[in-house]
Amino acid sequence: MLDNPTWSGVIADPVVQAGTLAVVGAIITRIALRPFPSWKLAGQVFFFAALTVLLLYHDIVPYQVGPTTASTFERVFIALAKVVWWINAAWALIAFVRVFLIFERQPREGRLVQDLVIGLIYLGAILSVVAYVFSFPVGTLIATSGVFAIILGLAMQSTLSDVFSGIALNLGRPYTIGDWIVLNDGVEGRVVETNWRSTHLLNGSNDLVVLPNSFLAKVGLTNLSSPDRSHGASLTVRVVPTIGPSAIIEVMRAVLLSSGSILTEPKPGVQIKSLTSDAVELELSFRVTDIGQTGPAKNEIFDLIYRHIKAAGLTLARPLDAAGPPPEQLQPEGMAKHRPTPLRLLDAVPLFSSLTEDEKETLASSMTRRTYKKDSVLIDQGDTVASLMIVRTGALVATRQEGHKQVELGRLAPGDYFGESGLLIGIGEAASLRALTFVVVYEIAQASLAPLLHDRPAIAEELAATLSRRIETGQHSFAAEGAALNGGSVGSLVTRIRHLFKVPQ
């Protein structure tokens, strides 16, 4: 066993002291304090200061070239001590950068700048080690490496251009992951990945488009998802001017009010683009929550245009370059106008698709026409309506009160109907209905449907099957929850319909 003087000599050895301090500092700061950046910074500064004091105490100056007269062991020790000191200096600076060099609310840009600064710190530490440990003339190295860098830069010109363009794009942030962008050359898509080298877009055909960052930095682009993700869209419609343009504008406003796919703020608009003896051309402009909703929203609005145009007795005008007879001269259109309005409305209701023509005529003769002013409440939430109402003209909104807030469930347009739950199975409505415009509806009361069910009881099964399908596919018009419908099974619905209308089993 070593005696005390020997242990004292070992402890006083600068090699042991510097090595122990370096190992303890690395374990504490790089492992124990890794999840705590602030404490890690304090630890790095403490151990770096302690190592600096220790080396200076032993006459080792890390930022000066070591003596050439020392023994081989001393030169190796001094070299290792200087390398450890410069590594600790770099770690301390890096910890400082990680804690204090930040971009508020911009973590991506902050991380990028941190990485660049840390790279410079490591480069400086390596050059310092080369200069003060190996006594190599750094100026000569830089001059030599400059020539090599020029040759390498010329060989990697395209790659370096992409890298530096990637840095500029990441700092400028003209787009982010998830944004939909359109380039000036027509290329468009949603950004799914961006890195130092390139940006990846997913276009409308679900194909991946890889664009070099240098190309993106040169070409102009439009970010359709900025400053917010809502996106504006428009479409044009031509209508035969059988009524005044102001009345046609009101019909188109009702179209926009009927849509549940567009934003209500900013308000959608209608503008007349041109007026001739053959057509009024109007532009409908609106916004959607995201560019991906533009297609479905346009499809819905085109459908609503057709329904409102027919409900208002108007006719869509032909394109300017269309050939053939005018629409009013076509025989099918002329025949459709002779069918009474109640029958045409019944034809559009899937619930009555199984009725014969005679049964439809009997039911149509009992329908009642009702009108409601704008902002009138047709149904309050929880009311049991013993009739079915089919929208003839106008637009309505369905809302549900949930606690202290009112939730919009959807909107109704010409051809839509509501109240089938109360009519067929006698349960309350789960939504309130309010008129957004002047509204005309046709009402079918339970008393009008009862004779048909008594004359042909099988109608109850047909109605129950249709209602069940609508419940399962989510097409049921704002009725009560599935539990109130007893699961919506055909058998239970048949039983409830027969019980409500007192039809024999």
Long-range contacts (C-beta under 8 A, 24 or more apart in sequence): 14-54, 14-58, 14-60, 14-77, 14-81, 15-77, 17-54, 18-51, 18-54, 18-55, 18-77, 18-81, 18-84, 21-47, 21-50, 21-51, 21-54, 22-51, 22-84, 22-88, 25-50, 25-51, 25-88, 29-91, 29-95, 30-91, 37-95, 37-98, 37-99, 38-99, 40-95, 41-92, 41-95, 41-96, 41-98, 41-99, 44-88, 44-91, 44-92, 44-95, 45-92, 45-95, 47-88, 48-85, 48-88, 48-89, 48-91, 48-92, 51-84, 51-85, 51-88, 52-85, 55-81, 55-85, 62-86, 62-132, 63-128, 63-132, 64-132, 65-131, 65-132, 65-135, 66-132, 66-133, 66-135, 79-133, 79-134, 82-129, 82-132, 82-133, 83-129, 83-133, 86-125, 86-128, 86-129, 86-132, 86-133, 87-125, 89-125, 90-121, 90-122, 90-124, 90-125, 93-121, 94-118, 94-121, 97-121, 106-173, 108-170, 108-173, 109-170, 109-171, 109-173, 112-167, 112-170, 112-171, 113-171, 116-167, 158-212, 158-214, 159-197, 161-214, 162-196, 162-197, 162-198, 162-212, 162-213, 162-214, 163-196, 163-197, 163-213, 165-212, 165-213, 165-214, 165-216, 165-217, 166-194, 166-195, 166-196, 166-197, 166-198, 166-213, 167-196, 168-217, 169-194, 169-199, 169-213, 169-216, 169-217, 170-194, 174-221, 174-223, 175-221, 175-223, 175-225, 175-226, 178-225, 179-223, 179-224, 179-225, 179-226, 180-223, 180-224, 180-225, 180-231, 180-291, 180-292, 181-221, 181-222, 181-223, 181-224, 181-225, 182-221, 182-222, 182-224, 183-211, 183-216, 183-219, 183-220, 183-221, 184-219, 184-220, 184-221, 185-219, 187-211, 224-291, 225-290, 225-291, 229-289, 229-290, 229-291, 230-263, 230-287, 230-288, 230-289, 230-290, 231-287, 231-288, 231-290, 231-291, 231-293, 231-294, 232-285, 232-286, 232-287, 233-285, 233-286, 233-287, 233-288, 233-294, 233-297, 233-298, 234-283, 234-284, 234-285, 234-286, 235-283, 235-284, 235-298, 235-301, 235-302, 236-273, 236-281, 236-282, 236-283, 236-284, 237-281, 237-282, 237-284, 237-305, 237-316, 238-279, 238-280, 238-281, 238-282, 238-316, 238-317, 238-318, 238-319, 239-279, 239-280, 239-282, 239-309, 239-314, 239-315, 239-316, 239-317, 240-278, 240-279, 240-280, 240-314, 240-315, 240-316, 240-317, 240-327, 240-328, 241-275, 241-277, 241-278, 241-279, 241-280, 242-313, 242-314, 242-315, 243-312, 243-314, 245-272, 245-275, 245-280, 248-280, 248-282, 248-314, 249-282, 250-437, 251-308, 251-309, 251-312, 251-314, 252-282, 252-284, 252-305, 252-308, 253-437, 254-308, 254-393, 254-394, 254-395, 254-413, 254-436, 254-437, 255-284, 255-301, 255-304, 255-305, 255-308, 255-395, 255-413, 256-284, 256-286, 256-301, 257-395, 257-411, 257-436, 257-437, 258-304, 258-308, 258-395, 258-411, 258-412, 258-413, 258-436, 259-286, 259-297, 259-300, 259-301, 259-304, 259-411, 260-300, 260-408, 260-410, 260-411, 261-288, 261-293, 261-296, 261-297, 261-300, 261-301, 262-286, 262-287, 262-288, 262-297, 262-301, 263-287, 263-288, 263-289, 278-317, 278-318, 279-317, 279-318, 280-317, 281-317, 304-413, 307-413, 307-414, 307-415, 308-393, 308-413, 308-414, 310-414, 311-392, 311-393, 311-414, 311-415, 312-393, 340-364, 341-392, 341-442, 342-367, 342-442, 345-390, 345-392, 345-415, 345-442, 346-390, 348-390, 348-415, 349-388, 349-390, 349-417, 350-466, 350-470, 351-388, 351-417, 351-420, 351-463, 351-466, 351-467, 353-466, 354-459, 354-462, 354-463, 354-466, 355-452, 355-459, 359-452, 359-456, 359-459, 362-451, 362-452, 363-444, 363-448, 363-449, 363-452, 366-444, 366-445, 366-448, 367-442, 367-443, 367-444, 367-448, 368-442, 368-443, 368-445, 369-440, 369-441, 369-442, 369-443, 370-440, 370-441, 370-442, 370-443, 371-438, 371-439, 371-440, 371-441, 372-435, 372-438, 372-439, 372-440, 372-441, 373-435, 373-438, 374-435, 374-436, 374-437, 374-438, 375-434, 375-435, 375-436, 376-434, 376-435, 376-439, 377-432, 377-433, 377-434, 377-435, 378-433, 378-434, 378-435, 378-439, 378-441, 379-418, 379-419, 379-429, 379-431, 379-432, 379-433, 380-432, 381-429, 381-430, 381-431, 381-432, 382-428, 382-429, 382-430, 383-422, 383-428, 383-429, 384-422, 384-426, 384-427, 384-428, 384-429, 385-418, 385-419, 385-422, 385-423, 385-429, 386-422, 386-423, 386-426, 386-445, 386-446, 387-419, 387-422, 387-423, 387-443, 387-444, 387-445, 387-446, 388-417, 388-418, 388-419, 388-420, 388-423, 388-443, 388-444, 389-417, 389-418, 389-419, 389-441, 389-442, 389-443, 389-444, 390-415, 390-416, 390-417, 390-441, 390-442, 390-443, 390-444, 391-415, 391-416, 391-417, 391-439, 391-440, 391-441, 392-440, 392-441, 392-442, 393-438, 393-439, 393-440, 394-435, 394-436, 394-437, 394-438, 394-439, 394-440, 395-435, 395-436, 395-437, 395-439, 396-433, 396-434, 396-435, 396-436, 396-439, 397-433, 397-434, 397-436, 398-431, 398-432, 398-433, 398-477, 398-478, 399-431, 399-432, 399-434, 400-430, 400-431, 400-432, 400-478, 401-432, 409-478, 410-478, 411-436, 412-477, 416-477, 417-477, 418-477, 418-478, 419-477, 420-467, 420-476, 420-477, 420-479, 421-476, 421-479, 421-480, 421-485, 423-449, 424-463, 424-464, 424-467, 424-493, 424-496, 424-497, 424-500, 425-467, 425-485, 425-493, 425-496, 425-497, 425-500, 426-496, 426-500, 427-479, 427-480, 427-484, 427-485, 428-480, 429-478, 429-479, 429-480, 430-478, 430-479, 430-480, 430-481, 431-478, 433-478, 446-500, 446-501, 449-501, 450-501, 450-502, 453-497, 453-498, 453-501, 453-503, 454-501, 454-503, 457-498, 457-503, 457-504, 460-494, 460-497, 460-498, 460-501, 460-503, 461-490, 461-494, 463-497, 464-490, 464-493, 464-494, 464-497, 465-490, 467-493, 468-493
